């Protein structure tokens, strides 16, 4: 590559990196707005279903941050279909 091509390539890389940084900042700002709005609403649950706690990972000898639950019925459903919700946090 010529010197000019190297400089143009470097500028293109810098522009691409700058664009990614700006997109990330915009996404984080939007997530912050979403969080504040949900907090104003009293933090309603994202997933709302009737469940039975089978195993709480926090109570195990080596504590973990997950739980095993059995979903009884999805609220508002007739119960004819099994729920297909898997949530991990």
C-alpha positions in Angstrom: 0.0 0.0 0.0 1.1 3.5 -0.6 1.4 6.0 2.2 -1.8 7.7 1.1 -3.7 4.4 1.1 -2.4 3.6 4.6 -3.5 7.0 5.9 -7.0 6.7 4.3 -7.3 3.2 5.8 -6.4 4.4 9.2 -8.9 7.2 9.0 -11.6 4.7 7.9 -10.8 2.5 10.9 -11.0 5.5 13.2 -14.3 6.6 11.7 -15.7 3.1 12.1 -14.5 2.9 15.7 -16.0 6.3 16.5 -19.3 5.3 15.0 -19.4 2.1 17.2 -18.6 4.2 20.3 -21.4 6.6 19.5 -23.9 3.8 18.8 -23.0 2.2 22.1 -23.4 5.4 24.0 -26.8 6.0 22.3 -27.9 2.5 23.2 -26.8 2.9 26.8 -28.7 6.2 27.1 -31.8 4.6 25.7 -31.5 1.7 28.2 -31.1 4.3 31.0 -34.3 6.0 29.9 -36.1 2.7 29.8 -34.9 1.8 33.3 -36.0 5.1 34.7 -39.5 4.7 33.1 -39.9 1.2 34.5 -38.8 2.4 37.9 -41.4 5.2 37.8 -44.0 2.5 37.0 -43.0 0.6 40.2 -40.8 -1.9 38.3 -43.6 -4.1 36.9 -42.4 -7.7 36.1 -41.0 -8.3 32.6 -42.2 -11.8 32.6 -45.4 -12.5 34.7 -46.3 -16.1 35.2 -47.4 -18.4 38.0 -44.5 -20.6 39.2 -43.4 -22.9 41.9 -39.8 -22.6 43.2 -38.1 -26.0 42.9 -34.6 -25.0 43.8 -33.2 -21.6 44.9 -29.5 -21.5 44.0 -28.8 -18.9 46.7 -29.4 -21.6 49.4 -27.0 -24.2 47.9 -23.7 -25.0 49.7 -22.0 -23.1 46.9 -24.4 -20.2 46.2 -25.3 -19.4 42.6 -27.5 -16.7 41.1 -30.1 -18.8 39.4 -33.2 -20.8 40.4 -35.1 -23.7 39.0 -38.8 -23.1 38.8 -41.8 -25.0 37.5 -44.2 -22.9 35.5 -47.7 -23.8 36.5 -49.8 -21.9 34.0 -49.2 -18.8 31.9 -51.5 -16.0 33.1 -54.3 -15.4 30.7 -53.9 -18.7 28.9 -56.4 -21.6 28.8 -53.7 -24.1 29.9 -54.1 -26.1 26.7 -50.5 -25.2 25.6 -47.4 -25.6 27.7 -45.4 -22.4 28.3 -42.2 -22.1 26.5 -40.5 -19.4 28.6 -36.9 -19.7 29.7 -35.6 -16.8 31.7 -32.1 -16.5 33.2 -30.6 -13.7 35.1 
